């Protein structure tokens, strides 16, 4: 039901669907009116017990999560570790962490994001919108990443990970150092972009420290 739920959720390895009334009505107004508020008490939603695509989160606004500096963990909004949940029809906004203000993908995490907006999240370290590390391969389709900020990788920070982006817009993010749109580091860092737009992020839009990026049918400023 619509409303604000102040809580922090851990899927605990369960193959369950957690959704708003968007699931049954397809009414997008339920996305903004059904809010999970993390109350600045760690990640709002966590997947860390080998969840697969049958663990579904859909139709919410995820906000007010905060993850303080710690070793190889972050994600103010969503935290994934060795898991591959399905995230769809959501807004992830107003979250903060040292790394991965919006989403943190740790150790072979391959979440699927569909029709998701990641906006106005903050990382005091890296990855304002999304932080990917250690052979994670998230799949992003019809995703907007905008207005996020970090030291490096205002939109997405990739460390030895290879996200696949299709129909993704990364715009108006900020990075105080490098990679306003995407930051890549690591010999196994090979993100792929198709039908994507990177615009109005601090130059360079994509910063490759090491690894490589493949972009096709995409519009990248500069």
Buried (B, 14 or more C-beta within 10 A) or exposed (E): EEEEEEEBBBBEBEEEEBBBBBBEEEEEEBBEBBBBBBBEBBBBBBBBBEBEBEBBBBBBBBBBBBBEEEEEBBBBBBBBBBBBBBBBBBBBBBBBBBBBBBBBBBBBBBBBBBBBBBBBBBBBBBBBBBBBBBBBBBBBBBBBBBBBBBBBBBBBBBBBBBBBBBBBBBBBBBBEBBBBBBBBBBEEBBBBBBBBBBBBBBEBBBBBBEBEBEBEEBEBBE
